[in-house]
Amino acid sequence: MRKMRKPLPAGRIGAIPAIPAIPAIAQWTGAGGEATVQRAVFAHFTWRSAADVFAFHVPNGGARRRVEAAILKACGVVAGVPDVIAVKGGRVFGLELKTAAGRLSAAQRATHEAMRAAGAVVGVAAGLDEALAWLESHGLLRGAAEPRCATGLAGARSRAPASECPEPVSSHGRPALQAG
Protein backbone atom coordinates (compact mmCIF):
# COMPACT_ATOMS: atom_id res chain seq x y z
CA MET A 1 0.00 0.00 0.00
CA ARG A 2 1.27 3.49 -0.92
CA LYS A 3 1.95 5.98 1.79
CA MET A 4 -0.17 9.12 1.52
CA ARG A 5 1.66 12.43 1.44
CA LYS A 6 0.81 15.08 3.96
CA PRO A 7 -1.15 17.86 2.17
CA LEU A 8 0.49 21.27 1.83
CA PRO A 9 -0.96 24.17 3.81
CA ALA A 10 -3.61 26.18 1.97
CA GLY A 11 -2.21 28.83 -0.34
CA ARG A 12 1.15 27.09 -0.84
CA ILE A 13 2.05 25.37 -4.09
CA GLY A 14 5.36 23.91 -3.02
CA ALA A 15 7.83 23.85 -0.21
CA ILE A 16 10.48 26.15 -1.64
CA PRO A 17 12.85 27.50 1.00
CA ALA A 18 13.41 31.25 1.19
CA ILE A 19 16.63 32.51 -0.37
CA PRO A 20 18.48 35.06 1.77
CA ALA A 21 18.90 38.51 0.23
CA ILE A 22 22.30 39.19 -1.30
CA PRO A 23 22.98 42.92 -1.90
CA ALA A 24 24.06 42.56 -5.55
CA ILE A 25 21.08 40.34 -6.31
CA ALA A 26 18.73 42.61 -4.37
CA GLN A 27 19.71 45.56 -6.58
CA TRP A 28 18.93 43.45 -9.63
CA THR A 29 15.72 41.74 -8.45
CA GLY A 30 14.34 43.97 -5.69
CA ALA A 31 11.45 46.37 -6.05
CA GLY A 32 12.53 48.95 -8.60
CA GLY A 33 15.62 46.93 -9.50
CA GLU A 34 16.89 46.31 -13.01
CA ALA A 35 15.00 43.03 -13.40
CA THR A 36 11.73 44.77 -12.52
CA VAL A 37 12.38 47.41 -15.17
CA GLN A 38 13.41 44.75 -17.67
CA ARG A 39 10.18 42.80 -17.14
CA ALA A 40 8.19 46.01 -17.64
CA VAL A 41 10.12 46.84 -20.84
CA PHE A 42 9.34 43.42 -22.30
CA ALA A 43 5.69 43.78 -21.28
CA HIS A 44 5.66 46.98 -23.36
CA PHE A 45 7.22 45.06 -26.26
CA THR A 46 4.42 42.49 -25.95
CA TRP A 47 1.72 45.13 -26.27
CA ARG A 48 3.36 48.02 -28.16
CA SER A 49 6.09 46.57 -30.35
CA ALA A 50 6.43 48.30 -33.70
CA ALA A 51 5.95 46.19 -36.82
CA ASP A 52 8.78 43.79 -37.63
CA VAL A 53 10.65 44.28 -34.35
CA PHE A 54 12.36 41.25 -32.84
CA ALA A 55 13.43 41.93 -29.24
CA PHE A 56 15.13 39.64 -26.73
CA HIS A 57 17.42 39.44 -23.72
CA VAL A 58 20.75 37.60 -23.60
CA PRO A 59 20.98 36.02 -20.12
CA ASN A 60 24.70 36.56 -19.58
CA GLY A 61 24.59 37.75 -15.97
CA GLY A 62 24.80 35.84 -12.75
CA ALA A 63 27.48 34.14 -10.74
CA ARG A 64 29.23 31.21 -12.39
CA ARG A 65 31.85 28.69 -11.40
CA ARG A 66 35.18 29.13 -13.22
CA VAL A 67 34.77 26.01 -15.33
CA GLU A 68 31.26 26.98 -16.40
CA ALA A 69 32.39 30.55 -17.21
CA ALA A 70 35.30 29.22 -19.31
CA ILE A 71 32.96 26.91 -21.24
CA LEU A 72 30.48 29.73 -21.92
CA LYS A 73 33.28 32.08 -23.00
CA ALA A 74 34.60 29.44 -25.40
CA CYS A 75 31.05 29.11 -26.78
CA GLY A 76 30.96 32.84 -27.59
CA VAL A 77 29.41 34.46 -24.53
CA VAL A 78 30.55 38.09 -24.36
CA ALA A 79 30.50 40.12 -21.13
CA GLY A 80 28.76 43.48 -21.23
CA VAL A 81 26.04 42.76 -23.80
CA PRO A 82 23.09 45.17 -23.26
CA ASP A 83 20.01 43.94 -21.39
CA VAL A 84 17.66 44.53 -24.34
CA ILE A 85 18.57 43.65 -27.92
CA ALA A 86 16.14 44.55 -30.71
CA VAL A 87 16.37 44.15 -34.46
CA LYS A 88 14.27 46.26 -36.83
CA GLY A 89 14.76 46.81 -40.55
CA GLY A 90 18.16 45.14 -40.51
CA ARG A 91 19.45 47.43 -37.73
CA VAL A 92 20.51 46.22 -34.30
CA PHE A 93 19.64 48.20 -31.17
CA GLY A 94 21.00 47.54 -27.69
CA LEU A 95 19.69 49.14 -24.50
CA GLU A 96 21.42 48.75 -21.15
CA LEU A 97 19.07 49.14 -18.19
CA LYS A 98 20.38 50.66 -14.98
CA THR A 99 18.99 51.87 -11.70
CA ALA A 100 19.45 55.57 -10.99
CA ALA A 101 22.57 54.68 -8.97
CA GLY A 102 23.82 52.09 -11.48
CA ARG A 103 27.02 52.60 -13.46
CA LEU A 104 28.40 50.86 -16.56
CA SER A 105 31.17 48.36 -15.94
CA ALA A 106 34.38 48.42 -17.98
CA ALA A 107 33.19 45.31 -19.86
CA GLN A 108 29.87 47.01 -20.69
CA ARG A 109 31.60 50.16 -21.96
CA ALA A 110 33.96 48.09 -24.15
CA THR A 111 31.16 45.90 -25.55
CA HIS A 112 28.92 48.89 -26.26
CA GLU A 113 31.75 50.63 -28.16
CA ALA A 114 32.46 47.45 -30.16
CA MET A 115 28.75 47.17 -31.03
CA ARG A 116 28.64 50.83 -32.13
CA ALA A 117 31.76 50.31 -34.26
CA ALA A 118 29.93 47.41 -35.95
CA GLY A 119 26.92 49.65 -36.72
CA ALA A 120 24.58 48.96 -33.80
CA VAL A 121 22.71 51.71 -31.99
CA VAL A 122 23.40 51.38 -28.25
CA GLY A 123 21.99 53.38 -25.35
CA VAL A 124 21.77 53.37 -21.58
CA ALA A 125 18.59 54.15 -19.63
CA ALA A 126 18.16 54.77 -15.91
CA GLY A 127 14.71 53.48 -15.05
CA LEU A 128 11.58 52.58 -16.96
CA ASP A 129 10.65 56.07 -18.16
CA GLU A 130 14.05 56.62 -19.80
CA ALA A 131 13.98 53.12 -21.30
CA LEU A 132 10.54 53.60 -22.85
CA ALA A 133 11.46 57.06 -24.17
CA TRP A 134 14.63 55.63 -25.80
CA LEU A 135 12.74 52.71 -27.37
CA GLU A 136 9.97 55.03 -28.63
CA SER A 137 12.48 57.53 -30.06
CA HIS A 138 14.10 54.74 -32.11
CA GLY A 139 10.76 53.49 -33.44
CA LEU A 140 10.86 50.18 -31.58
CA LEU A 141 7.64 50.82 -29.64
CA ARG A 142 4.38 52.23 -31.02
CA GLY A 143 2.79 55.27 -29.38
CA ALA A 144 3.99 56.91 -26.21
CA ALA A 145 3.71 55.61 -22.68
CA GLU A 146 1.94 57.80 -20.15
CA PRO A 147 4.49 59.34 -17.80
CA ARG A 148 4.38 57.71 -14.40
CA CYS A 149 3.97 59.85 -11.33
CA ALA A 150 5.53 57.24 -9.10
CA THR A 151 8.95 57.98 -7.79
CA GLY A 152 11.50 56.50 -10.13
CA LEU A 153 14.38 54.29 -9.16
CA ALA A 154 16.47 55.49 -6.23
CA GLY A 155 14.06 58.36 -5.61
CA ALA A 156 14.37 60.12 -8.99
CA ARG A 157 11.10 61.59 -10.28
CA SER A 158 9.56 60.41 -13.50
CA ARG A 159 8.87 62.54 -16.62
CA ALA A 160 5.59 63.88 -15.23
CA PRO A 161 5.70 67.44 -13.84
CA ALA A 162 6.14 67.54 -10.07
CA SER A 163 2.86 69.49 -9.70
CA GLU A 164 0.95 66.46 -11.07
CA CYS A 165 2.63 63.91 -8.79
CA PRO A 166 1.77 63.19 -5.17
CA GLU A 167 4.60 63.33 -2.65
CA PRO A 168 6.46 60.01 -2.88
CA VAL A 169 6.30 57.70 0.12
CA SER A 170 8.75 54.91 0.88
CA SER A 171 7.66 51.36 1.59
CA HIS A 172 7.96 52.21 5.32
CA GLY A 173 5.28 54.91 5.08
CA ARG A 174 7.85 57.71 5.58
CA PRO A 175 8.57 60.33 2.91
CA ALA A 176 11.01 58.96 0.33
CA LEU A 177 14.43 60.48 -0.17
CA GLN A 178 14.67 62.63 -3.28
CA ALA A 179 17.64 62.65 -5.62
CA GLY A 180 19.10 65.88 -6.55
Backbone bond lengths (Angstrom), bond angles and torsions (degrees), N, CA, C in turn:
res aa  C-N    CA-C-N  psi(-1)  N-CA   C-N-CA  omega(-1)  CA-C   N-CA-C  phi
1 M - - - 1.454 - - 1.529 109.13 -
2 R 1.340 116.15 137.32 1.462 121.96 -179.75 1.519 110.79 -76.13
3 K 1.307 114.12 143.46 1.452 120.30 177.33 1.529 109.10 -82.04
4 M 1.300 117.81 132.24 1.458 122.02 179.97 1.522 109.65 -80.17
5 R 1.329 115.04 136.52 1.460 120.22 176.40 1.520 110.10 -76.60
6 K 1.310 114.33 148.81 1.454 119.98 175.18 1.529 108.07 -72.45
7 P 1.331 119.46 130.05 1.471 120.46 -179.09 1.529 110.79 -66.48
8 L 1.339 115.02 149.29 1.458 121.11 177.33 1.520 109.74 -75.19
9 P 1.334 117.01 151.00 1.465 119.26 176.94 1.531 110.60 -59.13
10 A 1.319 116.04 151.21 1.467 121.00 -179.97 1.524 110.42 -56.89
11 G 1.318 116.09 139.88 1.449 121.39 177.59 1.517 114.50 86.84
12 R 1.342 117.87 -3.01 1.464 120.50 179.44 1.513 109.14 -112.56
13 I 1.323 116.01 134.54 1.455 120.62 -179.11 1.518 110.38 -95.49
14 G 1.284 118.13 -29.54 1.452 121.09 -179.50 1.503 110.24 -158.54
15 A 1.291 115.73 164.97 1.463 120.73 179.30 1.522 108.48 -96.38
16 I 1.322 116.52 79.81 1.451 121.63 179.58 1.522 107.34 -101.84
17 P 1.326 117.48 120.80 1.462 118.81 -178.60 1.524 111.48 -67.51
18 A 1.311 115.87 151.53 1.465 120.97 178.02 1.522 109.58 -70.61
19 I 1.322 116.28 142.62 1.459 121.96 178.26 1.522 107.02 -99.86
20 P 1.324 118.11 126.93 1.464 118.71 -179.53 1.524 110.96 -64.19
21 A 1.323 116.61 148.58 1.463 121.68 179.95 1.519 110.46 -70.93
22 I 1.309 116.01 132.90 1.458 122.97 175.47 1.521 104.87 -115.14
23 P 1.345 119.41 128.09 1.470 120.44 -173.57 1.524 114.98 -49.49
24 A 1.330 119.15 -46.20 1.463 120.48 -178.02 1.519 110.77 -65.14
25 I 1.330 116.53 -37.66 1.465 120.45 179.49 1.523 109.24 -73.36
26 A 1.321 117.32 -37.59 1.460 120.35 179.95 1.522 110.80 -60.96
27 Q 1.325 117.93 -38.79 1.465 120.30 178.45 1.523 109.45 -63.42
28 W 1.316 116.81 -37.23 1.453 121.30 -178.19 1.519 111.67 -75.88
29 T 1.352 117.99 -44.48 1.454 120.92 -171.24 1.513 114.99 -104.03
30 G 1.326 118.51 -16.17 1.462 121.32 -175.59 1.515 112.66 -65.44
31 A 1.323 114.95 172.69 1.457 119.75 178.62 1.521 109.12 -57.34
32 G 1.315 116.43 125.47 1.458 120.60 -179.12 1.515 113.46 80.81
33 G 1.329 118.13 3.07 1.453 121.45 179.61 1.522 111.55 -76.38
34 E 1.316 115.74 176.56 1.462 120.76 -176.56 1.525 112.58 -60.44
35 A 1.325 117.58 -38.57 1.469 119.55 -179.31 1.527 111.04 -65.41
36 T 1.320 117.13 -36.13 1.464 120.99 177.55 1.522 110.15 -63.43
37 V 1.321 116.37 -44.59 1.464 121.16 178.15 1.524 109.78 -64.31
38 Q 1.325 116.47 -42.50 1.462 120.23 -179.17 1.525 111.48 -61.95
39 R 1.328 117.26 -42.91 1.472 119.94 177.28 1.518 110.26 -61.12
40 A 1.336 117.45 -41.32 1.461 120.96 179.51 1.527 110.95 -65.33
41 V 1.327 117.56 -40.74 1.467 121.34 178.39 1.526 109.88 -59.93
42 F 1.332 117.38 -45.83 1.459 119.05 -178.91 1.525 112.39 -72.18
43 A 1.328 117.99 -24.10 1.466 120.12 171.59 1.529 109.09 -66.39
44 H 1.335 117.08 -40.13 1.465 120.38 176.47 1.528 110.54 -64.16
45 F 1.332 117.87 -39.48 1.464 119.93 176.14 1.525 110.33 -60.52
46 T 1.331 117.14 -39.38 1.462 120.62 -179.82 1.525 111.13 -60.03
47 W 1.328 117.10 -41.32 1.452 120.73 -174.11 1.523 114.13 -97.76
48 R 1.341 118.62 -26.56 1.460 120.50 -170.43 1.519 114.19 -125.72
49 S 1.295 118.33 13.01 1.460 120.51 -177.25 1.527 110.65 -59.82
50 A 1.325 115.83 135.23 1.458 120.37 175.57 1.525 108.59 -68.01
51 A 1.323 116.20 162.49 1.467 120.90 -178.96 1.528 110.01 -59.90
52 D 1.312 115.15 140.93 1.463 122.98 175.23 1.525 114.52 61.01
53 V 1.318 117.29 31.38 1.470 121.38 174.26 1.521 108.16 -100.31
54 F 1.317 115.82 131.55 1.458 122.24 174.61 1.523 106.28 -116.75
55 A 1.337 117.46 113.36 1.456 121.79 -176.67 1.524 109.91 -121.16
56 F 1.335 115.46 144.47 1.467 120.24 -179.51 1.515 110.27 -158.63
57 H 1.333 114.84 171.65 1.458 122.72 177.55 1.528 108.16 -120.57
58 V 1.313 116.73 138.75 1.465 121.83 175.67 1.528 106.48 -99.19
59 P 1.324 118.41 111.79 1.470 120.81 -175.25 1.527 112.88 -78.70
60 N 1.323 116.35 70.55 1.464 121.20 -178.84 1.514 113.28 -84.13
61 G 1.319 117.84 -26.51 1.461 121.20 -170.95 1.512 113.82 -70.54
62 G 1.304 114.25 178.01 1.460 121.33 176.98 1.514 112.59 102.91
63 A 1.308 114.55 157.78 1.458 120.54 179.51 1.527 109.78 -76.29
64 R 1.306 115.27 141.17 1.468 120.89 -179.75 1.521 109.25 -136.17
65 R 1.322 115.35 151.88 1.462 119.68 171.09 1.523 107.32 -73.80
66 R 1.329 116.87 156.44 1.471 120.99 -176.89 1.519 112.66 -56.82
67 V 1.315 117.02 -43.78 1.467 120.20 -178.22 1.523 110.23 -63.28
68 E 1.332 116.04 -45.43 1.460 120.26 179.82 1.524 110.64 -62.72
69 A 1.341 117.19 -42.97 1.469 121.10 179.01 1.529 110.81 -62.07
70 A 1.334 117.66 -40.99 1.465 121.18 179.48 1.524 110.83 -64.82
71 I 1.323 116.79 -40.06 1.470 120.79 179.01 1.539 109.50 -64.49
72 L 1.327 116.82 -46.78 1.469 120.05 -179.79 1.523 111.33 -63.06
73 K 1.337 117.28 -40.81 1.463 120.58 178.35 1.527 110.43 -62.33
74 A 1.322 117.08 -41.83 1.461 120.96 178.56 1.525 111.75 -65.82
75 C 1.343 115.94 -25.86 1.471 120.68 178.49 1.526 112.44 -85.92
76 G 1.352 117.63 0.60 1.455 120.26 175.24 1.511 116.58 106.52
77 V 1.325 118.51 4.35 1.459 119.89 177.75 1.523 108.48 -66.35
78 V 1.329 116.14 133.19 1.462 122.40 -178.52 1.524 108.47 -118.20
79 A 1.322 117.32 128.37 1.460 121.58 177.14 1.522 109.81 -70.42
80 G 1.330 116.26 144.67 1.456 120.75 173.81 1.506 116.20 90.62
81 V 1.342 118.01 7.01 1.468 120.70 178.37 1.534 108.21 -66.17
82 P 1.338 118.43 136.38 1.476 120.88 -178.97 1.529 112.22 -57.44
83 D 1.335 115.02 156.71 1.464 121.94 -178.01 1.522 113.01 -67.39
84 V 1.326 117.23 -33.38 1.465 121.85 -178.92 1.525 107.88 -121.20
85 I 1.320 116.08 125.19 1.463 122.16 174.18 1.528 106.21 -117.08
86 A 1.313 116.41 131.58 1.465 121.30 177.80 1.519 108.72 -135.00
87 V 1.325 114.98 144.36 1.457 121.45 177.37 1.522 107.11 -122.61
88 K 1.339 115.55 129.57 1.466 120.61 177.50 1.524 107.82 -147.31
89 G 1.325 115.98 127.24 1.464 121.13 176.44 1.520 113.10 58.43
90 G 1.323 116.79 33.44 1.454 120.67 178.96 1.524 114.21 81.57
91 R 1.315 117.87 -0.16 1.478 122.41 178.21 1.513 109.33 -101.67
92 V 1.328 115.17 146.32 1.467 121.39 178.59 1.525 108.48 -107.74
93 F 1.337 115.56 133.31 1.454 123.01 178.49 1.520 108.38 -121.45
94 G 1.315 116.93 137.51 1.456 121.59 176.39 1.517 109.21 -128.13
95 L 1.323 116.79 132.68 1.459 121.09 179.28 1.513 109.28 -127.66
96 E 1.309 116.41 119.96 1.464 123.03 176.21 1.519 107.91 -90.15
97 L 1.327 116.73 128.78 1.459 122.02 179.70 1.517 109.29 -100.83
98 K 1.307 115.92 132.10 1.466 121.97 179.57 1.516 109.65 -133.17
99 T 1.323 115.27 157.91 1.459 119.79 168.50 1.521 105.86 -79.34
100 A 1.316 117.55 170.78 1.464 120.32 179.73 1.527 111.10 -59.48
101 A 1.331 117.10 -30.54 1.468 120.97 -179.50 1.527 111.96 -92.61
102 G 1.327 117.75 -6.47 1.460 121.37 -176.16 1.523 113.27 -70.68
103 R 1.303 116.17 148.38 1.468 122.83 178.74 1.524 108.78 -129.79
104 L 1.328 116.63 151.62 1.461 121.44 176.59 1.522 109.68 -71.75
105 S 1.317 116.12 140.09 1.463 120.55 174.04 1.527 108.54 -81.86
106 A 1.318 116.38 167.69 1.465 120.82 177.46 1.528 110.12 -61.04
107 A 1.334 117.15 -40.14 1.472 120.84 179.33 1.525 110.56 -64.15
108 Q 1.334 117.52 -39.48 1.462 120.39 178.68 1.524 110.85 -65.70
109 R 1.331 117.25 -44.65 1.468 119.91 178.90 1.526 110.69 -59.52
110 A 1.337 117.38 -45.23 1.465 121.53 -178.88 1.528 111.37 -64.20
111 T 1.327 116.78 -44.22 1.469 120.68 -179.53 1.517 110.93 -66.16
112 H 1.323 117.61 -41.48 1.467 120.65 179.29 1.526 110.67 -62.68
113 E 1.331 117.45 -41.86 1.470 120.68 177.67 1.531 111.18 -64.36
114 A 1.329 117.25 -40.98 1.470 120.63 178.33 1.534 110.62 -63.93
115 M 1.337 116.55 -39.41 1.468 119.97 177.89 1.525 110.79 -65.67
116 R 1.337 117.00 -42.20 1.473 120.30 178.01 1.530 110.54 -62.42
117 A 1.332 116.31 -41.95 1.468 120.23 179.60 1.529 110.93 -62.31
118 A 1.330 117.01 -28.41 1.461 121.38 178.85 1.529 112.17 -86.65
119 G 1.342 117.71 -1.45 1.461 120.71 176.15 1.513 115.87 106.85
120 A 1.314 118.51 0.36 1.469 120.99 179.39 1.527 109.91 -78.37
121 V 1.316 115.02 155.48 1.459 122.08 173.36 1.518 105.73 -100.66
122 V 1.329 117.52 121.06 1.464 121.20 -175.55 1.522 109.51 -126.57
123 G 1.326 116.11 136.25 1.460 121.14 178.14 1.511 111.31 -138.49
124 V 1.315 115.17 169.82 1.461 122.98 177.70 1.517 107.42 -128.61
125 A 1.329 117.28 134.32 1.461 121.54 179.92 1.519 109.88 -128.74
126 A 1.319 115.94 134.33 1.465 122.14 175.45 1.520 107.98 -99.01
127 G 1.302 117.01 99.40 1.458 121.49 177.94 1.516 113.84 94.19
128 L 1.324 114.31 169.77 1.460 121.45 -175.13 1.520 112.90 -66.18
129 D 1.317 118.11 -43.32 1.468 119.84 -177.82 1.527 111.52 -60.12
130 E 1.321 117.19 -45.40 1.474 120.23 178.30 1.520 110.84 -64.70
131 A 1.328 117.09 -39.75 1.464 120.46 -179.60 1.521 110.88 -62.92
132 L 1.331 116.86 -46.81 1.466 120.26 -179.78 1.524 111.07 -64.90
133 A 1.324 117.41 -41.11 1.467 120.24 178.60 1.530 110.57 -61.63
134 W 1.335 117.69 -41.30 1.470 121.67 179.83 1.527 109.85 -65.15
135 L 1.330 117.23 -46.30 1.470 120.75 -179.49 1.531 111.35 -64.40
136 E 1.332 116.88 -39.61 1.471 120.80 177.55 1.527 110.64 -65.74
137 S 1.326 117.50 -42.39 1.467 121.08 -177.02 1.529 112.34 -66.22
138 H 1.326 116.97 -22.42 1.466 120.97 178.25 1.531 112.05 -99.56
139 G 1.323 116.70 9.61 1.458 121.09 175.44 1.515 114.87 72.13
140 L 1.317 117.58 21.79 1.465 120.78 -179.49 1.522 112.33 -90.08
141 L 1.339 116.69 -22.25 1.460 122.50 175.99 1.517 108.87 -121.57
142 R 1.343 116.32 141.73 1.459 121.80 176.37 1.524 109.83 -81.05
143 G 1.327 116.26 148.22 1.460 120.98 175.44 1.513 112.29 68.15
144 A 1.328 113.95 -166.66 1.463 120.21 179.22 1.518 108.55 -132.85
145 A 1.303 115.78 135.20 1.460 120.62 177.85 1.516 109.39 -72.42
146 E 1.327 115.76 146.18 1.460 119.85 174.82 1.522 107.89 -69.61
147 P 1.320 117.02 133.16 1.474 118.82 176.48 1.518 110.34 -59.88
148 R 1.313 115.63 138.89 1.454 120.85 179.46 1.521 108.60 -87.69
149 C 1.304 116.22 143.66 1.458 119.76 175.79 1.512 110.79 -91.83
150 A 1.297 117.44 -12.18 1.457 119.69 -179.54 1.516 109.61 -63.15
151 T 1.306 114.46 151.62 1.453 118.66 176.79 1.513 107.60 -63.54
152 G 1.298 116.24 135.07 1.459 121.11 179.09 1.508 111.01 -73.77
153 L 1.313 115.72 -171.23 1.446 121.21 -178.11 1.515 110.59 -64.25
154 A 1.291 116.49 140.00 1.464 124.58 179.14 1.528 111.79 55.87
155 G 1.347 116.64 31.18 1.452 119.85 173.40 1.510 115.77 86.72
156 A 1.325 120.07 -1.23 1.466 121.46 -179.57 1.520 109.14 -76.45
157 R 1.311 117.56 137.41 1.467 121.87 179.50 1.517 111.02 -71.15
158 S 1.312 115.57 155.79 1.452 120.79 177.33 1.524 109.93 -80.72
159 R 1.354 116.60 -170.37 1.470 122.14 -178.17 1.518 113.17 -70.58
160 A 1.327 118.07 -19.48 1.464 119.99 -176.90 1.529 110.13 -67.95
161 P 1.348 117.15 144.74 1.465 119.62 178.08 1.528 110.62 -59.69
162 A 1.320 115.76 144.38 1.468 120.90 -177.58 1.523 111.62 -58.05
163 S 1.350 117.80 -32.45 1.467 121.00 -179.04 1.525 112.13 -64.13
164 E 1.343 117.94 -23.56 1.461 121.67 -178.62 1.517 112.42 -93.20
165 C 1.319 118.17 -5.04 1.456 121.50 -175.02 1.520 110.89 -109.05
166 P 1.340 116.69 135.93 1.464 118.50 174.57 1.529 109.45 -69.46
167 E 1.315 115.72 160.83 1.464 120.35 178.26 1.525 109.04 -61.81
168 P 1.333 118.60 127.18 1.456 119.99 -178.83 1.522 111.84 -66.66
169 V 1.327 115.03 145.82 1.457 121.30 178.97 1.510 107.51 -126.50
170 S 1.320 116.95 138.48 1.463 120.78 179.46 1.518 109.36 -75.21
171 S 1.322 116.23 174.06 1.453 120.64 179.25 1.523 111.71 -67.81
172 H 1.351 117.94 -12.67 1.461 122.20 179.38 1.517 111.85 -89.68
173 G 1.358 117.57 -4.02 1.441 121.38 -177.40 1.518 113.53 88.33
174 R 1.334 117.61 -2.94 1.473 122.06 176.94 1.515 109.21 -92.56
175 P 1.332 118.46 156.84 1.467 119.77 177.01 1.520 110.66 -57.19
176 A 1.324 116.41 138.06 1.461 121.80 -178.59 1.517 110.22 -77.21
177 L 1.315 115.90 151.03 1.458 121.20 175.76 1.506 108.89 -71.05
178 Q 1.318 117.52 140.40 1.455 121.78 179.25 1.513 110.46 -105.17
179 A 1.311 116.36 139.22 1.464 121.09 176.50 1.517 108.35 -77.85
180 G 1.301 115.14 147.78 1.417 114.47 169.68 1.427 120.34 124.15
